[in-house]
C-alpha cells in the first residue's frame, strides 16, 4: 500500500525528502512551494529548488502566497491526501489545512527538539557551539515546532563543520527518516511522544546585521560564528583605510597567539581575538569566488599589524 501525499517545501534542503518519497513509490498529488522570486544580479524571477525538481518528475506544483483564504483551503482539501509532508516550506499552515489530511501532517525539523525550534536551527546550533543535533520527524500542530516527536536521528557536529556541511548531512538523514515515518504511518504503527517542557530554545532567523565578526569575543566564539554562517550569509569583516572593503570569511581554525582584538599577527592571517586567536582559512571578496587565504594574500596585502 502507498500513501497519497501532498509535499510542502521550498529550498534545497527539502528536495532529498521529496526525491525519497517519490523513490519509495508514494503518490505525490501535488507539491507546494514558495512563489518564484527575483534573485541574482539581474533580479530575474527564479523558481524554487522544490518546484524545479517536482516539475522535472511530473508532479503538479502550487505556489500560493498564503494558505489562509477559503479558496486555497478548499483547493488543498480537494487533493484528498492521506498525509502532508512539510520540509522547510516557509508558510504557516492554518488549522483547517492541518486538519485536512486523513492521517495528519508530518514535519521534518533539523534539531533535537525542543532545542532550536524555529527558522534557523542549523546555524544557531553551530553558533552556540553545540556538539550534536538531530533530524526529527514530528506531527504538526498549530504551535511553532511544538508537535510530538515521532522519529529522531542524532547527528554529531564536528568542531570545524560549517552550516553548509551540516545542512547537507541533515537533508539526507532527514529524507530517509521521513520515508521510514511514512512507512510506519501507513502500517498504523507511528508512535509520537510529546516534547519535553524543559530545554526549549528558539532559533530566530539570521539577521544580516549580526554577520559582522566581533574579534573582541573569544577565539572559540569567533570560530563558531564563522562556521555557523558559512556559506550563507557569510560572516564578514572590513579592511582598508577610508573606503573599507567588506570580505566574507567562510572558514577559520583555532590558532595560537594574542594581541589587540582584530589585529593580524602574522603572514598566515592569524588574527587576535578577545581570548586566543583564529586563522582565516577561506575568504571571499565581493564579486569573486571563495579562495584560500594564501591565494587572497597574493593580490591583497594584509600585513602583520593590520587591524580588521
Buried (B, 14 or more C-beta within 10 A) or exposed (E): EEBBBBBBBBBBBBBBBBBBBBEBEBEBBBBBBBEEEEEEEEEEEEBBBBBEBBEEEEBEBBBBEEBBEEEBBEBBBEBEBBBBBBBBBBBEBBEBBBEBBEBBBBBBBBBBBBBBBBBBBBBBBBBBBBEEBBBBBBBBBEEEBBBBBBBBBEBEBEEEBBBBBBBBBBBBBBBBBBBBBBBBBBEEEBEBEEBEEEEBBBBEEBEEEEBEBBBBBBBBBBBBBBBBBBBEBBBBBEBEEEEEEEBBBBBBBBBEBBBEBBBBBEEBBBBBBBBBBBBBBBBBBEEEEBBBBEEBBEEBEBEEEBEB
